[in-house]
Structures are given as structure tokens and as C-alpha cells.
Amino acid sequence: MRNAFAARADELSALHHAVMNVRAQVAAGAQATLDAWKPLADVPLGANARNLAEYLSLRRIDMSALQARLARFGLSSLGRSEAHVMGSLDAVTETLAQLCGRPEPLQPPLHGVDLLEAATDRLFGPRTGRARA
């Protein structure tokens, strides 16, 4: 029985490391994208532009294997992280850290979904009860 627990602990630790690597890749890719956008912008790029750059950076990474590994532990596959990319990555990283016995500072709660829905309503109008395509 001890070997099974040790194997799960090793797998959780490796998963924690993998998600931290994805986070670092997303941050680096997003910064490169923002740097490329700056000369094109008439105004300073804000949090929404940063999140979009982070989302584009995340989508460039093949997450299929990592998503399957996260799902085996009942964790978010990060498939719905477009509203707050880094917050979603941080939440999964913190959960894995806790499961591994490594306390990490807790991040503030995510409010990105509300912001995304409000921006979508402003752009496309209020929902009419049917899902948007």
C-alpha cells in the first residue's frame, strides 16, 4: 500500500512541476506578444490585453497529455481558462502544491468570468436566453 501512495505522491509532484512549467511558458509567450503589440497600440495595454496574450500563449501549447493527467486527479483541465488564464494556472498550481504538502500562498478568487461575460454583452448585446455560438 505504501508503494501506491508513494507513486501517487511522485505523480502529483511531477504534475505540479509540469503545470509550473506551463505557467512559465505562458508568461514568457504572453510577454513576447505584448512586446510585439506595444508599437501598434495607441494607448497603454491593460489587463485585458495581457490576459488575451496569456490565452494565446496557452493555446500554443499542446495540453492534451497534461489535461488527461489533471483529470485523473479531478483537477481542472484548464479548458475554460480564457477569462483569467494566469489565475486558473495559479489555482491548479496551488491545489497541486497543497496535495504535495507544499504550502503556497493562496491567490485572490477569480473574477475573470464575470469580466468576460460583461465584455461579451457589451460587444454582442445581452443574451437572449440562447447560448452564443
C-alpha positions in Angstrom: 0.0 0.0 0.0 2.9 2.4 0.8 4.2 2.0 -2.8 0.9 3.1 -4.2 0.9 6.2 -2.1 4.5 6.9 -2.9 3.7 6.5 -6.6 0.8 8.9 -6.4 2.9 11.4 -4.5 5.6 11.2 -7.2 2.9 11.7 -9.9 1.4 14.7 -8.1 4.9 16.2 -7.7 5.6 15.7 -11.4 2.3 17.2 -12.3 2.9 20.2 -10.1 6.2 20.7 -11.8 4.6 20.4 -15.3 1.9 23.0 -14.5 4.6 25.4 -13.2 6.5 24.9 -16.4 3.4 25.6 -18.5 2.8 28.8 -16.4 6.4 29.9 -17.1 5.9 29.2 -20.8 2.6 31.1 -20.9 4.2 34.1 -19.1 7.1 34.3 -21.4 5.0 33.9 -24.5 2.5 36.5 -23.3 5.3 39.0 -22.7 6.7 38.5 -26.2 3.2 39.0 -27.6 2.7 42.2 -25.6 6.1 43.5 -26.6 5.1 42.9 -30.3 1.7 44.7 -29.8 3.1 47.8 -27.9 4.2 49.6 -31.1 0.8 49.1 -32.6 -1.3 50.4 -29.7 -2.4 54.0 -29.4 -3.0 53.5 -25.6 -1.2 51.6 -22.9 -2.1 47.9 -23.0 -4.1 46.9 -19.9 -5.1 43.8 -18.1 -7.5 42.6 -20.8 -4.7 42.7 -23.4 -2.4 40.9 -21.0 -5.0 38.2 -20.5 -5.6 37.8 -24.2 -1.8 37.5 -24.8 -1.7 34.9 -22.0 -4.6 33.0 -23.5 -3.0 33.0 -27.0 0.3 31.8 -25.4 -1.6 29.0 -23.6 -3.3 27.9 -26.8 0.0 27.5 -28.5 0.9 24.7 -26.0 -0.2 21.1 -26.6 -2.0 20.5 -23.3 -3.7 17.2 -24.2 -1.4 14.9 -22.1 -1.3 17.3 -19.2 -5.1 17.7 -19.3 -5.6 14.0 -19.1 -3.2 13.8 -16.1 -5.0 16.6 -14.3 -8.4 14.9 -14.9 -7.1 11.7 -13.3 -6.9 13.7 -10.1 -10.2 15.5 -10.6 -8.4 18.8 -11.3 -9.2 21.5 -13.8 -8.0 20.7 -17.3 -7.7 24.4 -17.9 -10.0 24.1 -20.8 -12.2 27.1 -19.6 -9.4 29.4 -18.5 -9.9 32.1 -21.1 -11.4 34.6 -18.6 -8.4 34.6 -16.3 -5.5 32.5 -17.6 -2.9 33.1 -15.0 -5.4 32.9 -12.2 -6.5 29.5 -13.5 -3.0 28.2 -13.7 -2.2 29.6 -10.3 -5.3 27.9 -8.8 -4.3 24.5 -10.2 -0.7 25.0 -9.1 -1.7 25.9 -5.6 -4.0 22.9 -5.4 -1.2 20.6 -6.5 1.2 22.2 -4.1 -1.3 21.5 -1.2 -1.7 17.9 -2.4 2.1 17.6 -2.4 2.3 19.1 1.1 4.0 22.3 -0.2 2.1 25.3 1.1 2.0 28.1 -1.4 0.3 31.5 -0.9 -3.3 31.4 -2.0 -4.3 33.8 -4.8 -7.4 36.0 -4.7 -10.6 34.5 -6.0 -11.1 34.6 -9.8 -13.5 37.2 -11.2 -12.5 36.9 -14.8 -15.6 35.0 -15.9 -17.8 38.0 -14.8 -15.5 40.4 -16.6 -15.5 38.2 -19.8 -19.3 37.9 -19.7 -19.7 41.7 -19.3 -17.4 42.5 -22.1 -19.2 39.9 -24.3 -22.5 41.5 -23.5 -21.2 45.0 -24.4 -19.8 43.7 -27.7 -22.6 41.4 -28.8 -25.5 42.7 -26.7 -27.3 40.9 -23.8 -28.1 37.3 -24.0 -31.5 36.3 -25.4 -31.7 33.1 -23.4 -29.9 31.0 -26.1 -26.3 30.1 -25.9 -23.9 32.1 -28.1 -22.2 30.1 -30.9 
